[in-house]
Amino acid sequence: MLLNIMLFILSIMNSQEPAMDEFFRSNGKIYVVVAVLSIIFVGIVIYLTILDKKIGHLEKMQKNDNKSE
């Protein structure tokens, strides 16, 4: 999934005018952009995973409370 997103971003960048593409590649900034977007994506995935675990834990606690009543 991450690879698909990165390929999509690169395809969008390739559709831009050649001057911008050459500028980013000549200065190596394209790798910075991809790295920053990757870090943001990984951070969101980690956050959602942690949030899912917490919600699952709360659901289990709620089921246990309903069974004891």
C-alpha positions as CSV (number, residue, x, y, z in Angstrom):
1,M,0.0,0.0,0.0
2,L,2.8,2.4,0.9
3,L,4.5,1.5,-2.4
4,N,1.3,2.4,-4.3
5,I,1.0,5.7,-2.6
6,M,4.7,6.6,-3.3
7,L,4.2,5.6,-6.9
8,F,1.1,7.8,-7.1
9,I,3.0,10.7,-5.7
10,L,5.9,10.2,-8.1
11,S,3.5,9.9,-11.0
12,I,1.9,13.2,-10.0
13,M,5.3,14.8,-9.8
14,N,6.2,13.5,-13.2
15,S,3.1,15.1,-14.7
16,Q,4.3,18.5,-13.6
17,E,6.3,20.7,-15.9
18,P,9.9,19.5,-16.6
19,A,11.6,22.5,-15.0
20,M,10.2,21.6,-11.5
21,D,11.0,18.0,-12.0
22,E,14.6,18.8,-13.0
23,F,15.0,21.2,-10.1
24,F,13.9,18.7,-7.5
25,R,16.0,15.9,-8.9
26,S,19.1,18.0,-9.5
27,N,19.1,19.2,-5.9
28,G,18.1,15.8,-4.4
29,K,15.0,17.4,-2.9
30,I,12.7,14.8,-4.4
31,Y,14.0,12.3,-1.9
32,V,13.3,14.7,1.0
33,V,9.7,15.1,-0.1
34,V,9.2,11.3,-0.4
35,A,10.9,10.8,2.9
36,V,8.7,13.3,4.7
37,L,5.5,12.0,3.2
38,S,6.6,8.4,4.1
39,I,7.3,9.5,7.7
40,I,3.9,11.2,7.9
41,F,2.1,8.1,6.5
42,V,3.9,5.7,8.9
43,G,3.1,8.0,11.8
44,I,-0.6,7.9,10.9
45,V,-0.6,4.1,10.5
46,I,1.1,3.7,13.9
47,Y,-1.4,6.1,15.5
48,L,-4.4,4.3,14.0
49,T,-3.0,0.9,15.2
50,I,-2.5,2.1,18.7
51,L,-6.0,3.7,18.7
52,D,-7.5,0.5,17.4
53,K,-5.9,-1.5,20.3
54,K,-7.2,1.0,22.9
55,I,-10.7,0.8,21.4
56,G,-10.6,-3.0,21.4
57,H,-9.5,-2.9,25.1
58,L,-12.4,-0.6,26.0
59,E,-14.9,-2.8,24.1
60,K,-13.7,-5.8,26.1
61,M,-14.0,-3.9,29.3
62,Q,-17.5,-2.9,28.4
63,K,-18.5,-6.5,27.6
64,N,-17.1,-7.7,30.9
65,D,-19.1,-4.9,32.7
66,N,-22.3,-5.9,31.0
67,K,-21.8,-9.6,31.8
68,S,-21.2,-8.9,35.5
69,E,-24.5,-6.9,35.9
